[in-house]
Amino acid sequence: MHVRAYLALLEERERQLADALEALADVHAGEPDVSAIGRLAAQWSRQHVAALAELGRRCSGDELPQPAPAMPLISLRPRNGRYGLLLDLQSAWLLAQDVHLRWTVLGQTARALRDGELERACGTLGAETDRQVAWLHTRIVEVAPQALIAAPL
Amino acid sequence: MYTMFGRQVTEFYESRDSIAHVWGSRTPYAGERRWPVRIDERSLEDAGYWVPSTCPFCSNGCGMDIGVRDGRIVGVRGRATDRANLGRLGPKGLHGWAANNSPDRLTRPLARTAGTLRPASWEEAMSLLVERSRGVRDVHSPLAMAFYVGGQLFLEEYYTLAVIALAGLGTPHLDSNVRLSTAAASAALTESLGSEAQPGSFDDVDTADAILHVGHNVAEQHTVLWMRILDRRRGPRPPKLVVIDPRRTPTAAAADVHLAPWPGSNVPVLNGLLRLIIEAGRIDRAFVEAHTMGFAALEDMVDRWPPERVEEVSGVPASGLRAAAEILGATPTLLSTVSLGVYQSGQATAAAVQVNNLHLVRGLFGRPGCGVLQMGGQPAGANAHETGCAGALPGFRNWANPAHVAELAQLWNVEAAAIPAWGPSTPIMQMLRYIEEGSIRMLWVIGTNPAVSLPDLLRIRRLLGQEGLFLVVEDGFLNETAEHADLVLPAALWAEKTGTFTSSDRTVHISHTAVSPPGEARPDLAILLDYARRMDLRDRDGAPLVKWRDAAGAFEAWRACSRGRPCDYSGLSYARLSGATGIQWPCNARHPQGAPRLYADGVFDTAAGRCESFGHDLVTGAGVSPADYCAHDPGGRALLKPADYQPPLEVPDADYPLWLTTGRVVYQWLTRTKTARSKELNAAAPEPTVQMAEEDAARYHIADGQLVDLHSRRGRAQVRATLGGIQPGTVFMPFHYGSWDRPGRRAANELTLSEWDPVSKQPHLKYAAVRLHAVPRPATVMVRTLARLATRIRDAAGRALLAVRGFAARVRGGAGARAGLPGAARGTGEATR
C-alpha cells in the first residue's frame, strides 16, 4: 500500500500551500482582503497539515513512506505591484489545485478501503481546499484586466 | 400673515421645537395604516406657494412641501397624505434646507492653475474635462477612468451616469458611497433572497407584535420611523422591542431587552439566538421545507453557539440572550430592521444574513407585520443600487448572466462587448488601491466627500492629492475633497431640480424644482448630459448613446430598463408620483398600485435566470460559479446561509487597549456639508466628542468635557470627552466632523481601518483599536508653559555665562574652551526640547 506515502506527500503540499498563502498575505499587505483571507486560508492549510499527520499515524502498519519529494511545485518569490499580485495569486491557485486533486485521490482510496474516518476527513478538509481554490480564482479574475492593461510597468 | 400700513408682514412659524424635542408629541395607535396625521412645519416667512417634494435627509423618504417666496426657500412642511410620514418631519428635514440658501454655495466652476483653484467658465471647465477624459482614455484605456458618486443624487442622474460609464466609456470603475453605508444590506438580501429588493414595508410597524433592531439606532438615524414605533409602543397592544447595539442609544434605552455585544461580534449573538429558537422548536417547518434550502447546514452551525459560548465571545449575558430569544421565538409577527452597526462591522454580510435566516426559519415573510428592513441610509441610496452605480448591473441584473448583459446591450443599442461584463464593477476601496499604484488616473467625485467619509484619512488625503491623478469634484459646496481637486463643478441641490428617489421600503417619490440654483450652478443631470454630448458617446448605429435631454426623459428610459425586473418602475410616471403619496415598486400590470410587500407567495428571486448574483462564500467572498449555482438552482426558494464567527483582525492590545466604534448624532448628516449650515442644527451638535464609560474615564483621568487625544495605528484625533452610556472598554465617536469649518484633526476616520467585508466590500468603520490620554487642561498647560519658560531662561543664562567664559578664554588664547562651546549649546538644546 502506498497510502501512508501519499498522506505524507499531501501533508508536504499542504505545508507548501500554507507557506505560499502566508507569503502572499505578507507581500501584499497593502491589499487588505488578500492579506486577511490569505492568512485565514493559510490557517486552514496548517490545520490540514496537523490532521494529515494524525491520519498518517493511523497507518503505522504500512510500509515506511518514501521521503516526500522536497521539490516545490511553484517558486516562492512573491512579487510586488498589481502584475506581481496576479502572478502570486496564480501560483497559489496552482498549488491549491494540486492539493485539491490529492484530496480527491485520497477520498477515492478511502472509499475503496471502506475507511469511513479517512473518507469523512477527505470530504470536510477537501471542501476547505475547494473554498481556497474558489477564492483565489475569484480574486484572479477580478485583478486580471487592471493588472495586464492599466497597471504601470 | 397680517397687513400693516398696506404691506404684508410675514411671520416665523414652527409647529414644534424639533431640536429640543426630536420626536415631538405622541399620537398613539395600532392597526394597519391607522397612524394618525401630525403636520410638522417650520417656516421663516409665509410661503407664496408650496412645491411638492420629498425630504432629502435619510432613507425614510418623508413627503414634504417646500415653501417658496420671492424665488427662495422659506420653509417646509410635512405632507399629511404621504404614506411614509403622514405629515411628520424630523429635525434635519425641518432645518436642513437652510443649506440651499447658504451664502457659501459654489456658483462658478473652478479650475486649478499654478496650484490654485480659480474661477472658470462652464465652457472652459467642460472643455478641460473632455480633453483630460479623452487623454486618459485614449492613452491608458477606460480602465484608467473612475467615477465615485454620493447617495443623494436623483434616480435620473444615477441612471444617466451608469449608461455613460458602463456603455459609453466602458469602464467598470463606477461606485457610490452607499458602499460605506448599505452595501452589506444589498449583499445580504441578494445572498438570501436572490435580489436586493427590500421585502418589507414601513407599514409593518403598524401591526408587528415585536420589533428587533440590530445595529440600528433608529431613534437618531430614522427619526420619523422611530416616531411611528414610539406611537405603537404608546398605543393598544404595543409591540415588544429588542435592540442589539454596543451603546445605550436612545433606541436601546427604550427596549424591553437590550443586548450590548462587543464590536465585531454580531454573528455569535445572532447564531446564539437562532440556536435557542430552533432548539425550542419555534420554527415553521412547513415554510422551511417548502420555501428554503440549507436548513440542515444552518442548524448544524448554530448548534455550536450555546448561550454560554456567545457570552464568552460577545460579552452578552446568557440570560439576556435567552430573554431576547423568548420574545423573538414566541411572537406571531416580527419586524426586523438592520443598519450600520451590522453593515460597518466585522462579517457584515454574514451577520445581516442571519437576520434574514431568523425570519425564514420562523416563516415570517410577506405578511403584514413580518418585514425585514435591511435599511438604507441615504435618501437616494436605493437608486444608486437599482441603476447600476453601486455594484450590480442596472435593474438588479447579474454580471455573471450573459442574458442579462445582452438585455442591457439591446436596450442601449450597443454591442454586448462594449459593456465591461467581466465585472462586477469596482468597489471604492479597490479603486483607491488602483489610484495608489497609478493605474487609475482620473477620478470624478459627484456629491460625496471622501476626504472625510473614507477610512484612514491620512492615506486618503495622500491619494487625492497624488501626482498624476486628475480629480474632478462636483458638489454644492467647496468641501474637504474639493480642496484637492483639479476641477470643481458647481452643482444644483435638492429643490433646485426635478427628479425621483426611493426610500428604504421601495417607496418612489418625486421632488419638483422649487427654486433656481445659485449663480451658474447646474443640476448633475445637465452636467452629465453635456459631458456625454461633448464626449460624442454613440450607440452601434452612430446615434447619440444617451437619448434623453431632461429628467422626464431619463425617467422614461429607466422605466424601460427596469421593466420585468424586481425593481419594476414600468407602471409609474411623473404624473402618478405627483399625487398624494409616494408609490412602492414593483409597480406594473400585476401590481398597478405598487406592492406593499414582496414574496407573499413564498417565491423568492433566486431562480438562476432571475437572480441578481450567484452568491458568495460568506467568509472568503469567493463567487459561486454559474455552473455550481445552476446545478443546484434554488428556483425561487430562499437560501439559508450559515456563518461561523471570524474574530476581527485588529483587537485591543497592550498598545491600543480600547475599542473605537463610530456612528451618528441626530442633528448632523454625513459630513455636515448641509446640516452645519443650519444655525440650529449645528448649535445642537457643534463639535465631535468621544463617548466613554465612567470607569474608563477614571482610569485615564479624564473629566467630562475634557479634550482627549486618541491614537490608532493609522492616525490621531483630538476631541472632547463625554461620559456614560457605553460599556467599559469601548469608546464612540461620531463620523460627521471634518475640517472645512474648523481646522484640526477631529474626524473619526483619522483612526479607522482600511479593511472590508469580503462579500459586500463595505469597509469596517465600526471598530478599531485605539489608545487615548487627556490633553492637559489650560491651567495645567499654563503651569507647564511657565516651567518650560523658566528652564529656557535658565538655559539661556547658562549659555550666556558659557559664552562669556568662552570669550574670556579666547581672550586669554585658550583653544580648549572654543571646542567646549558648541557641545554645551547642544546639551542645552536637548534639555529644552
Chai-1 contact restraints between the chains, C-beta under 6 A:
chainA,res_idxA,chainB,res_idxB,connection_type,confidence,min_distance_angstrom,max_distance_angstrom,comment,restraint_id
A,P32,B,S754,contact,1.0,0.0,6.0,A-B,restraint_1
A,P32,B,E755,contact,1.0,0.0,6.0,A-B,restraint_2
A,A36,B,L649,contact,1.0,0.0,6.0,A-B,restraint_3
A,I37,B,T620,contact,1.0,0.0,6.0,A-B,restraint_4
A,R82,B,E437,contact,1.0,0.0,6.0,A-B,restraint_5
A,R131,B,D617,contact,1.0,0.0,6.0,A-B,restraint_6
A,R131,B,T620,contact,1.0,0.0,6.0,A-B,restraint_7
A,A134,B,A622,contact,1.0,0.0,6.0,A-B,restraint_8
A,W135,B,T620,contact,1.0,0.0,6.0,A-B,restraint_9
A,W135,B,A622,contact,1.0,0.0,6.0,A-B,restraint_10
A,T138,B,A622,contact,1.0,0.0,6.0,A-B,restraint_11
A,T138,B,G623,contact,1.0,0.0,6.0,A-B,restraint_12
A,Q146,B,L143,contact,1.0,0.0,6.0,A-B,restraint_13
A,Q146,B,S439,contact,1.0,0.0,6.0,A-B,restraint_14
A,I149,B,S141,contact,1.0,0.0,6.0,A-B,restraint_15
A,I149,B,L143,contact,1.0,0.0,6.0,A-B,restraint_16
A,A150,B,S141,contact,1.0,0.0,6.0,A-B,restraint_17
A,A150,B,L143,contact,1.0,0.0,6.0,A-B,restraint_18
A,A150,B,A144,contact,1.0,0.0,6.0,A-B,restraint_19
A,A150,B,S439,contact,1.0,0.0,6.0,A-B,restraint_20
A,A151,B,S439,contact,1.0,0.0,6.0,A-B,restraint_21
A,P152,B,G438,contact,1.0,0.0,6.0,A-B,restraint_22
